[in-house]
Amino acid sequence: MTMPMAARDKRRLPMNDREYWCIQAQRMAEPVLKNMAQGQLQKNMQTEFSPSFDNRNRKVVYMETFGRLMAGIAPWLALPDDSTRESQQRQQLRKWALASYKNSVDPKSPDYLCWGVSGQNLVDAAYIAESFIRAYDALWVPLDKVTKERYITEFKKLRKIEPPYTNWFLFSSIIESFIAKAAGLSEYDDYRVMTTIRKVEEWYVGDGWYADGPVFAFDYYSSYVFHAMYLETLQNMIDAKANTRLEYQKYYDRALKRAQKYSIILERFISPEGTFPVIGRSTPYRMAAMQPLALMAWYQTLPKELSNGQVRAALTKVMHRMYDQQDNYNKGGFLTIGFCGHQPETADWYTNNGSLYMTSLSLMPLGLPADHDFWTAPAEPWTQVKAWNGEAFPKDHRWADDITTKDRW
């Protein structure tokens, strides 16, 4: 019997931060991708549903698992191959991932996903599209022609799903803007993209925060959805060379500054002990709350107030606090419902343990090579460590937009 990767690596001490992050990514991904590549995920996955789960088709759990996992680890799998042990690990996961992508749209596969059986499919199809966006050359380009055509067909069928007047608009815009980039401007629904952009601008409440629809909620949906998917929607339209009323580059530049401000807030949320406030709904998404901070690090666009060393140290501390001692996985190796351990009472009515793979979104800095400053810079104390130890720390202040946009005509 082969010893699990995590068990083997624990004997290699001392372990640096990147090795630790790779162990978390491997532990999260292997049970999902190994099974799905063989068409056995739906047969073997040990599933768990909220005690108050609604009456939607429970097969949505598999699309949630796959889409959300891939959105988080795609940047890592996109790194070029080399002779390192980590690269061998990535190559195996990438091989499984490519097979899994094929199975997920193959009607003859036991792991064909339940496309279009529930409104929930719009959400997780968007995360699949997001994984292609984050590793276009590594995960989309290598797919065969039939598989690509099947994805575009399945994505278009989701137009029948009417998104609620919330962050769900961005799920439509991610899918449609990806279609524009991958299949051409003649294939996408421009209205779904344009409407989303205008609504997201209306819902911006300032200082890096978005309201989840017309009413502000103090939760992490600015983390889970808004910042990343808005930036990616805009970038897709830039890549597709879309010519509309909107100047997408100006919108992108402004949205990036908002994401930078919000990342400053997230870094300040991390306590010296590696905890952060547990607020709002969807708390079992765990470290997905840190997605914009991870995204800015991967984009290499951290604001000047944050260094690579302090962000890496802070996120690593949170990972240790969350994953080292708590029961976050079931006996089959799949995530359990909870925030820091198995806490099924934290579940919302839409939560299953596939939902929780959104925590992988915090792993995006693994898409930076091992010799990048994010990994090689000395660890530095983050803001709350400095503040609570009586050290000098930077003041915080409100950020205002300094980029304005007008329709071209």
Buried (B, 14 or more C-beta within 10 A) or exposed (E): EEEBBBEEBEEEEEEEBBBBBBBBBBBBBBBBBBBBBBBBBBEBBBBBBBEEBEEBEBBBBBBBBBBBBBBBBBBBBBBEEEEEEBBEBBEBBBEBBBBBBBBBBBEEBEBBBBBBEBBBBBBBBBBBBBBBBBBBEBBBEEBEEEBBEBBBEBBBEBEEBEBEEBBBBBBBBBBBBBBBBBBEBEEBBBEBBBBBBEBBBEBBEEBBBBBBBEEEBEBBBBBBBBBBBBBBBBBBBBBBEBEBEBBBEBBBBBBBBBBBBBBBBBBBBBBBEBBBEEEBBBBBBBBBBBBBBBBBBBBEBBBEBBBBBBBBBBBBBBBBBBBEEBEBBBEEBBBBBBBBBBBBEBBBEBBBBBBBBBBBBBBBBBBBEBEBEBBBBEBBBBBBBBBEEEEEBEEEEEBEEEEEBEEEE
